[in-house]
Protein backbone atom coordinates (compact mmCIF):
# COMPACT_ATOMS: atom_id res chain seq x y z
CA UNK A 1 0.00 0.00 0.00
CA UNK A 2 2.97 2.30 -0.32
CA UNK A 3 1.61 5.56 -1.77
CA UNK A 4 4.48 5.77 -4.26
CA UNK A 5 3.51 2.37 -5.63
CA UNK A 6 -0.19 3.24 -5.75
CA UNK A 7 -0.41 6.85 -6.84
CA UNK A 8 -3.89 8.30 -6.62
CA UNK A 9 -5.28 5.13 -5.07
CA UNK A 10 -7.29 6.32 -2.08
CA UNK A 11 -7.99 2.81 -0.89
CA UNK A 12 -4.27 2.07 -0.73
CA UNK A 13 -3.73 5.30 1.13
CA UNK A 14 -6.30 4.50 3.78
CA UNK A 15 -4.88 0.97 4.16
CA UNK A 16 -1.47 2.50 4.57
CA UNK A 17 -2.79 4.73 7.33
CA UNK A 18 -4.39 1.76 9.05
CA UNK A 19 -1.04 0.02 8.95
CA UNK A 20 0.58 3.06 10.52
CA UNK A 21 -2.00 3.02 13.29
CA UNK A 22 -1.46 -0.70 13.85
CA UNK A 23 2.26 -0.12 14.05
CA UNK A 24 1.82 2.56 16.67
CA UNK A 25 -0.34 0.24 18.77
CA UNK A 26 1.99 -2.75 18.47
CA UNK A 27 5.08 -0.76 19.30
CA UNK A 28 3.58 0.67 22.48
CA UNK A 29 3.26 -1.96 25.22
CA UNK A 30 0.62 -0.11 27.14
CA UNK A 31 -1.55 0.46 24.07
CA UNK A 32 -1.08 -3.09 22.95
CA UNK A 33 -2.36 -4.50 26.23
CA UNK A 34 -5.34 -2.18 26.05
CA UNK A 35 -6.09 -3.20 22.49
CA UNK A 36 -5.87 -6.89 23.37
CA UNK A 37 -8.30 -6.45 26.24
CA UNK A 38 -10.80 -3.93 24.89
CA UNK A 39 -10.26 -3.83 21.15
CA UNK A 40 -10.38 -0.59 19.24
CA UNK A 41 -12.57 1.13 21.82
CA UNK A 42 -9.84 0.70 24.44
CA UNK A 43 -7.56 2.99 22.49
CA UNK A 44 -9.92 5.92 22.74
CA UNK A 45 -8.89 6.49 26.32
CA UNK A 46 -5.32 7.18 25.28
CA UNK A 47 -5.42 9.59 22.41
CA UNK A 48 -2.87 8.69 19.80
CA UNK A 49 -1.97 10.18 16.49
CA UNK A 50 -4.83 10.65 14.11
CA UNK A 51 -3.43 8.88 11.11
CA UNK A 52 -6.60 9.00 9.06
CA UNK A 53 -6.33 12.77 8.88
CA UNK A 54 -2.56 13.01 8.62
CA UNK A 55 -0.65 13.57 5.43
CA UNK A 56 1.21 10.53 4.19
CA UNK A 57 4.42 12.58 4.26
CA UNK A 58 3.93 13.26 7.94
CA UNK A 59 3.48 9.58 8.66
CA UNK A 60 6.71 8.90 6.82
CA UNK A 61 8.65 11.39 8.83
CA UNK A 62 7.15 10.01 12.00
CA UNK A 63 8.15 6.42 11.34
CA UNK A 64 11.22 7.39 9.42
CA UNK A 65 13.28 4.45 10.55
CA UNK A 66 10.84 1.70 9.64
CA UNK A 67 9.19 2.96 6.47
CA UNK A 68 12.46 3.95 4.95
CA UNK A 69 12.82 7.64 4.82
CA UNK A 70 11.07 10.83 3.92
CA UNK A 71 8.54 10.83 1.14
CA UNK A 72 9.15 7.12 0.63
CA UNK A 73 12.49 7.14 -1.09
CA UNK A 74 12.88 10.64 -2.38
CA UNK A 75 16.32 12.21 -2.29
CA UNK A 76 15.51 14.93 0.13
CA UNK A 77 14.05 14.02 3.43
CA UNK A 78 10.96 16.11 4.07
CA UNK A 79 11.34 18.33 7.09
CA UNK A 80 7.90 18.94 8.53
CA UNK A 81 7.53 22.51 9.60
CA UNK A 82 4.51 21.56 11.65
CA UNK A 83 3.96 19.28 14.63
CA UNK A 84 1.71 16.24 14.60
CA UNK A 85 -2.04 16.23 15.12
CA UNK A 86 -3.65 14.50 18.06
CA UNK A 87 -7.09 13.07 18.54
CA UNK A 88 -9.39 12.87 21.52
CA UNK A 89 -13.09 12.35 22.09
CA UNK A 90 -16.00 14.02 23.89
CA UNK A 91 -19.41 12.58 24.59
CA UNK A 92 -22.65 14.57 24.49
CA UNK A 93 -26.29 13.84 25.18
CA UNK A 94 -28.91 14.70 22.59
CA UNK A 95 -30.25 17.38 24.95
CA UNK A 96 -26.85 19.08 24.93
CA UNK A 97 -26.92 19.27 21.15
CA UNK A 98 -29.73 21.86 21.33
CA UNK A 99 -27.68 24.58 22.98
CA UNK A 100 -24.18 23.28 22.42
CA UNK A 101 -21.90 23.02 25.43
CA UNK A 102 -18.40 23.43 26.77
CA UNK A 103 -16.28 20.45 27.67
CA UNK A 104 -13.03 20.15 29.54
CA UNK A 105 -10.85 17.79 27.60
CA UNK A 106 -7.77 16.23 29.11
CA UNK A 107 -5.11 14.76 26.94
CA UNK A 108 -1.45 13.95 26.97
CA UNK A 109 0.92 15.35 24.42
CA UNK A 110 4.65 15.44 23.92
CA UNK A 111 6.13 18.82 24.70
CA UNK A 112 9.65 20.20 24.61
CA UNK A 113 11.64 19.15 27.69
CA UNK A 114 12.26 22.28 29.70
CA UNK A 115 15.47 20.95 31.23
CA UNK A 116 17.39 20.46 27.96
CA UNK A 117 15.19 22.73 25.79
CA UNK A 118 14.65 19.78 23.50
CA UNK A 119 18.22 18.81 22.68
CA UNK A 120 18.07 15.64 24.77
CA UNK A 121 21.52 16.35 26.18
CA UNK A 122 22.26 16.93 29.83
CA UNK A 123 22.64 20.69 30.33
CA UNK A 124 26.31 21.66 29.93
CA UNK A 125 27.20 18.60 27.81
CA UNK A 126 27.19 19.27 24.07
CA UNK A 127 25.91 16.57 21.69
CA UNK A 128 28.60 15.15 19.37
CA UNK A 129 28.52 14.70 15.62
CA UNK A 130 27.02 11.33 14.60
CA UNK A 131 29.82 9.07 13.33
CA UNK A 132 27.49 6.95 11.18
CA UNK A 133 26.27 9.75 8.93
CA UNK A 134 29.03 12.28 9.63
CA UNK A 135 26.42 14.69 10.88
CA UNK A 136 24.37 14.55 7.66
CA UNK A 137 21.35 13.02 9.35
CA UNK A 138 20.80 10.63 6.44
CA UNK A 139 22.39 7.53 4.97
CA UNK A 140 22.00 5.62 1.71
CA UNK A 141 20.51 2.16 1.94
CA UNK A 142 19.59 -0.44 -0.61
CA UNK A 143 16.56 -2.65 -0.25
CA UNK A 144 15.27 -5.95 -1.68
CA UNK A 145 18.69 -7.22 -2.65
CA UNK A 146 19.75 -4.02 -4.34
CA UNK A 147 16.56 -3.57 -6.35
CA UNK A 148 16.22 -0.06 -5.14
CA UNK A 149 18.31 2.42 -3.33
CA UNK A 150 17.12 5.13 -1.08
CA UNK A 151 18.25 7.83 1.22
CA UNK A 152 16.88 7.33 4.69
CA UNK A 153 17.25 8.97 8.04
CA UNK A 154 20.39 7.82 9.77
CA UNK A 155 19.38 4.94 12.06
CA UNK A 156 22.09 5.82 14.55
CA UNK A 157 21.05 9.41 15.28
CA UNK A 158 17.48 9.10 13.91
CA UNK A 159 18.16 11.90 11.48
CA UNK A 160 19.38 14.49 13.91
CA UNK A 161 23.01 14.34 12.82
CA UNK A 162 24.10 14.53 16.42
CA UNK A 163 24.36 12.03 19.23
CA UNK A 164 23.74 12.69 22.86
CA UNK A 165 26.49 11.14 24.96
CA UNK A 166 25.05 12.13 28.31
CA UNK A 167 21.27 12.19 28.06
CA UNK A 168 19.11 14.65 29.91
CA UNK A 169 17.76 12.93 33.01
CA UNK A 170 14.28 14.38 32.70
CA UNK A 171 13.49 13.22 29.15
CA UNK A 172 16.01 10.34 28.91
CA UNK A 173 17.49 11.98 25.86
CA UNK A 174 14.26 12.25 23.89
CA UNK A 175 14.03 16.01 24.08
CA UNK A 176 10.30 15.58 24.62
CA UNK A 177 8.27 14.72 27.67
CA UNK A 178 4.60 13.75 27.96
CA UNK A 179 2.61 16.59 29.45
CA UNK A 180 -0.99 16.57 30.62
CA UNK A 181 -2.99 19.26 28.96
CA UNK A 182 -6.37 20.59 29.99
CA UNK A 183 -8.48 22.51 27.58
CA UNK A 184 -11.97 23.88 27.39
CA UNK A 185 -13.54 23.06 24.07
CA UNK A 186 -16.71 24.70 22.85
CA UNK A 187 -19.03 22.25 21.13
CA UNK A 188 -21.41 24.10 18.80
CA UNK A 189 -25.18 23.51 18.85
CA UNK A 190 -26.44 21.09 16.23
CA UNK A 191 -23.33 18.94 16.09
CA UNK A 192 -23.75 15.32 15.02
CA UNK A 193 -22.14 12.08 16.12
CA UNK A 194 -18.80 11.53 14.43
CA UNK A 195 -18.15 15.16 13.56
CA UNK A 196 -14.76 16.58 14.44
CA UNK A 197 -13.86 19.88 16.07
CA UNK A 198 -10.41 20.99 15.09
CA UNK A 199 -8.61 23.00 17.76
CA UNK A 200 -5.79 24.67 15.96
CA UNK A 201 -2.30 24.61 17.47
CA UNK A 202 -3.09 22.26 20.38
CA UNK A 203 -1.25 19.25 18.94
CA UNK A 204 2.43 18.47 19.32
CA UNK A 205 5.34 20.75 18.53
CA UNK A 206 7.45 19.84 15.48
CA UNK A 207 9.38 16.61 16.20
CA UNK A 208 12.83 16.66 17.79
CA UNK A 209 14.42 15.07 14.70
CA UNK A 210 13.74 18.20 12.67
CA UNK A 211 13.15 20.95 15.20
CA UNK A 212 14.83 20.04 18.49
CA UNK A 213 13.77 23.25 20.22
CA UNK A 214 10.18 22.70 19.12
CA UNK A 215 10.08 25.88 17.08
CA UNK A 216 7.51 26.05 14.33
CA UNK A 217 3.75 25.59 14.40
CA UNK A 218 2.15 22.90 16.51
CA UNK A 219 -0.20 20.35 15.05
CA UNK A 220 -3.91 20.50 15.77
CA UNK A 221 -6.11 18.67 18.23
CA UNK A 222 -9.02 16.84 16.65
CA UNK A 223 -11.92 16.41 19.03
CA UNK A 224 -14.24 13.67 17.80
CA UNK A 225 -17.79 14.23 19.01
CA UNK A 226 -19.88 11.29 20.18
CA UNK A 227 -23.58 11.87 20.71
CA UNK A 228 -25.05 9.13 22.88
CA UNK A 229 -28.17 7.41 21.61
CA UNK A 230 -31.37 8.67 23.25
CA UNK A 231 -33.83 6.19 24.72
CA UNK A 232 -36.87 7.92 23.18
CA UNK A 233 -35.76 10.06 20.27
CA UNK A 234 -34.24 8.99 17.03
CA UNK A 235 -32.27 11.55 15.09
CA UNK A 236 -32.56 12.10 11.37
CA UNK A 237 -30.39 15.05 10.47
CA UNK A 238 -31.98 17.98 12.29
CA UNK A 239 -35.29 16.17 12.76
CA UNK A 240 -36.26 14.08 15.75
CA UNK A 241 -38.58 11.11 15.60
CA UNK A 242 -40.55 9.91 18.59
CA UNK A 243 -43.01 7.04 18.88
CA UNK A 244 -46.05 7.79 21.07
CA UNK A 245 -48.08 4.89 22.48
CA UNK A 246 -51.73 5.70 21.86
CA UNK A 247 -54.98 3.96 22.78
CA UNK A 248 -57.39 2.65 20.16
CA UNK A 249 -60.21 4.90 21.41
CA UNK A 250 -58.08 8.05 21.11
CA UNK A 251 -57.14 7.13 17.57
CA UNK A 252 -60.67 6.24 16.57
CA UNK A 253 -62.42 9.19 18.21
CA UNK A 254 -59.68 11.81 17.86
CA UNK A 255 -57.90 13.37 20.84
CA UNK A 256 -55.47 16.00 22.01
CA UNK A 257 -52.37 14.24 23.25
CA UNK A 258 -49.41 15.67 25.09
CA UNK A 259 -45.96 14.54 24.00
CA UNK A 260 -42.74 15.16 25.89
CA UNK A 261 -40.46 16.87 23.37
CA UNK A 262 -36.69 17.18 23.67
CA UNK A 263 -37.06 20.51 25.51
CA UNK A 264 -40.58 20.56 26.89
CA UNK A 265 -44.07 19.25 26.22
CA UNK A 266 -45.87 19.73 22.93
CA UNK A 267 -49.47 18.94 22.03
CA UNK A 268 -50.66 17.02 19.01
CA UNK A 269 -54.21 17.08 17.68
CA UNK A 270 -55.10 13.57 16.60
CA UNK A 271 -57.96 13.66 14.12
CA UNK A 272 -60.63 11.00 14.42
CA UNK A 273 -59.65 7.86 12.53
CA UNK A 274 -55.88 8.25 12.98
CA UNK A 275 -54.06 5.11 11.89
CA UNK A 276 -51.26 3.20 13.52
CA UNK A 277 -47.97 4.63 12.22
CA UNK A 278 -49.48 8.02 11.30
CA UNK A 279 -46.93 10.83 11.55
CA UNK A 280 -47.45 14.35 12.76
CA UNK A 281 -44.90 17.04 12.15
CA UNK A 282 -44.31 19.69 14.79
CA UNK A 283 -42.23 22.48 13.34
CA UNK A 284 -39.10 23.83 15.05
CA UNK A 285 -39.06 21.26 17.85
CA UNK A 286 -36.17 19.28 16.43
CA UNK A 287 -32.44 20.05 16.64
CA UNK A 288 -30.74 23.23 15.43
CA UNK A 289 -28.84 23.24 12.16
CA UNK A 290 -25.11 23.49 12.77
CA UNK A 291 -24.72 26.50 10.49
CA UNK A 292 -27.99 28.40 10.45
CA UNK A 293 -29.19 27.47 13.94
CA UNK A 294 -32.66 26.93 12.47
CA UNK A 295 -34.36 24.08 14.24
CA UNK A 296 -35.64 20.97 12.50
CA UNK A 297 -38.95 19.30 13.26
CA UNK A 298 -40.25 16.84 15.80
CA UNK A 299 -42.04 13.99 14.09
CA UNK A 300 -44.55 12.20 16.28
CA UNK A 301 -45.38 8.65 15.22
CA UNK A 302 -48.63 7.27 16.57
CA UNK A 303 -48.27 3.77 17.89
CA UNK A 304 -51.35 1.68 18.70
CA UNK A 305 -51.20 0.03 22.09
CA UNK A 306 -53.62 -2.80 22.80
CA UNK A 307 -54.50 -3.22 26.49
CA UNK A 308 -53.19 -6.45 28.01
CA UNK A 309 -56.11 -6.80 30.40
CA UNK A 310 -59.66 -5.45 30.51
CA UNK A 311 -62.16 -4.80 33.24
CA UNK A 312 -65.55 -6.56 32.92
CA UNK A 313 -67.17 -3.31 31.79
CA UNK A 314 -64.54 -2.69 29.16
CA UNK A 315 -64.83 -6.21 27.84
CA UNK A 316 -68.60 -5.92 27.59
CA UNK A 317 -68.44 -2.61 25.74
CA UNK A 318 -65.79 -3.91 23.39
CA UNK A 319 -67.80 -7.03 22.65
CA UNK A 320 -70.80 -4.87 21.93
CA UNK A 321 -68.68 -2.75 19.58
CA UNK A 322 -67.29 -5.84 17.88
ZN1 LIG B 1 15.48 16.85 28.46
Boltz pocket constraint, residues with backbone or C-beta under 6 A from the ligand:
constraints:
  - pocket:
      binder: B
      contacts: [[A, 113], [A, 114], [A, 115], [A, 116], [A, 117], [A, 118], [A, 119], [A, 120], [A, 121], [A, 168], [A, 169], [A, 170], [A, 171], [A, 172], [A, 173], [A, 174], [A, 175], [A, 176]]
      max_distance: 6.0
